[in-house]
Amino acid sequence: MSTILQKTVLSSIPRLKFCKMATMSTMREAKTKLRKEMKAKIKSLPMENRIAQSKSVTEKLLKLPEFQRSQSLSLYLHMPDEIQTEDILVECLK
């Protein structure tokens, strides 16, 4: 590699690192903002809608061949503004 090319490549590395860090920071901020927006939207839904959506997700999950073939499962216990998971847990414990 020529000396000029080496200097060009080496001089661009800090810029690339900075761009990558700026992009990661921007991405993190965007994800944080999106999470807050989604949490607010979900919280604004009537409880009946959240329950219906939770049941829909549970039914779809339980019908998946991948779920039916699974031998182990990781499951979180839901918070009030999340999809309710207790029906999934009950089904897994049968």
SVG drawing of the C-alpha trace seen along z (x, -y; Angstrom):
<svg xmlns="http://www.w3.org/2000/svg" viewBox="-63 -13 68 44">
<polyline fill="none" stroke="black" stroke-width="0.4" points="0.0,0.0 1.4,-3.4 2.2,-5.9 -0.3,-8.3 -3.1,-5.7 -2.1,-4.6 -2.3,-8.2 -5.7,-8.6 -7.1,-5.4 -5.6,-6.1 -6.8,-9.7 -10.4,-8.6 -10.6,-6.2 -11.4,-8.8 -14.1,-10.2 -15.6,-6.7 -15.5,-6.0 -17.2,-9.4 -19.9,-8.7 -20.5,-5.3 -20.8,-6.7 -23.0,-9.5 -25.2,-7.0 -25.4,-4.7 -26.3,-7.6 -28.9,-8.8 -30.3,-5.3 -30.4,-4.9 -32.3,-8.2 -34.7,-7.3 -35.4,-3.9 -35.9,-5.6 -38.3,-8.1 -40.2,-5.3 -40.5,-3.2 -42.0,-6.2 -44.4,-6.9 -45.6,-3.3 -45.9,-3.1 -48.1,-6.2 -50.3,-4.8 -50.7,-1.5 -51.5,-3.2 -54.2,-5.2 -56.0,-2.1 -59.0,-1.0 -58.3,2.1 -60.8,4.2 -58.7,3.5 -55.5,4.5 -57.0,7.7 -58.4,8.5 -55.1,7.9 -53.3,10.0 -55.7,12.8 -55.1,12.5 -51.3,12.6 -51.6,15.6 -53.9,17.5 -51.5,16.8 -48.5,17.9 -50.1,21.1 -50.9,22.1 -47.4,21.6 -45.7,24.9 -42.4,23.6 -44.1,23.0 -45.8,26.4 -42.5,28.2 -40.6,26.2 -39.1,28.0 -38.2,25.0 -39.5,21.4 -38.5,18.1 -41.4,16.0 -41.6,12.6 -44.3,11.7 -46.0,8.7 -46.2,5.2 -49.6,3.5 -49.0,1.8 -47.7,4.8 -49.2,7.8 -50.6,10.1 -48.6,13.3 -50.4,15.3 -52.5,17.3 -49.3,18.4 -47.8,19.4 -50.9,21.4 -50.9,23.2 -47.2,24.1 -47.8,25.5 -50.6,27.9"/>
</svg>
